[in-house]
Amino acid sequence: MSSFLQTIPNGTFGLKKTRLISSLSTKNPLNNVLYNKIKLSNSLHLATEASLNKIRLNSDTNLNSLNNQRFMATTSESKKSVANELKEKLFYKRKNTGLTFKDEEIKAADEYNEDYKEFLANSKIEREFASNAMERAKAKGFKEYTPGMKLKSGDKIFVNNRGKAVILAIIGEEPVKEGVHICAAHIDSPRLDLKQCPLYEDNEIALFKTHYYGGIRKYQWAVIPLALHGVVYRKDGSVVQVKIGEDEKDPVFCVTDLLPHLGQEQNKRSLAEGIKGEELNVVVGSRPFRDDDASERVKLNIIKLLNEKYGIIEEDFLSAELEVVPAFKPQDVGFDRSLVGAYGQDDKVCSFACLRAILDIDTVPKKTAVVCLADKEEIGSEGNTGLKSSFLKYFIHDIAEEFGCKGRHVLSKSECLSADVTVAVDPTFASVTEKRNACYINCGVGICKYTGARGKSGSNDAHAEFAGRIRSLMDKHGVSWQTGELGRVDLGGGGTVAAFVADLDINTIDVGVPLLCMHAPFELSSKFDNYSAYRCYNVFMSEK
């Protein structure tokens, strides 16, 4: 029986069960056994068929459910896609240039920043920057301008304002009466200036007394290597150029600070008073003049060395401009070398960008292009080399006369980019900025509609029409830009040259590089932002 049941196909029990069972006689006991076996097998088969049907039913149900889910997911993704498209179209979003720059742009940015670092290393003070800028301009065919010289379209000229400020210009295709395009920046930076009677001796150490220039955090200037730059006009009228601390063989100088073991009283001071202004004394020597009969022998030895090298006497300090600056060289910062670290990037990072931008204009621009590199911005743009003075206005008036029109008419039709740095969000101190209205490293040049403090005090506050024109121009030429302001409202603030240029009836807006550690002895900028600033100024001045 076992073998019989095993040899009958399963289908037999389901398809022919009635005929098979009916043919068996129930009178034979063996038939009864076989009957019961077949009946049991049929029951098992029917149960199996029912299970399979149930599985098929569940499978169909699950498939329908899965299809419904897929349909719902597709619908959701479609809705999400529409939302993303709307966000992409309607939202303002900063874009990291590290993700948007093409390979050739990255290469160009790196090459540009190598040139920038080299120039900056040799231009730490305004006199050096002005001199080096004029040398580059001459190499590019610029001629020194004198009022009355005949000018024509395509002429390249520059003006030297007392060796501390420079104006460069390329006469455009359009008549000057239609206005000019100006990029205005400043080439001075926060520093320590020597006082008129700086040299003294105390406890057999020679020091220089200093007076800080611009807004500095005084404690940052202690215990770092310092260099001395500037000029000394001697009693006989001759001039001596001074630059000590930059060559590897040069000595450097230093402002001292207390050791922590004895700093308990100093630690009670506020951070702003950690090092006071009159404590910014620079150590310049300690060896005495070898004569037992003289007093102040260390001071005497120092002035003797200065006399031997430069021919100066102590009284010559009265007619000197000597500036103490960090002895750091510009360097790449970060494993990826994405940042430039250097002293004086406020505002030389923008000044150099303006300089390169006008020097790299190879064709005649539509409008006359002007770059103004001014002095004294860090102390309010005062003096006749600062932009509160009239030297830019007089230059515009002079070239207007060359073409038979009035200077005030030229000014009123002119436009200006105030090329000064802005603050970048520092992740360590992010609370001082308002993240929705702040600039970020690597997101391009910063377009700042206004600066100032508190209720926009001291701000130009550019007109919406001009802000719109500049952003459209940048987008048209693929220049990476962002917008921001100088910190949280009521927390602080600052100004630029924009307000003084706008006073000349010129449409003006601030456009500059975001910095980390602004006004510190070592500031950080993004290579991509630096290059974006250069492109911005170049596009503006060479606009057709």
Disulfide bonds with the S-S distance in Angstrom:
none
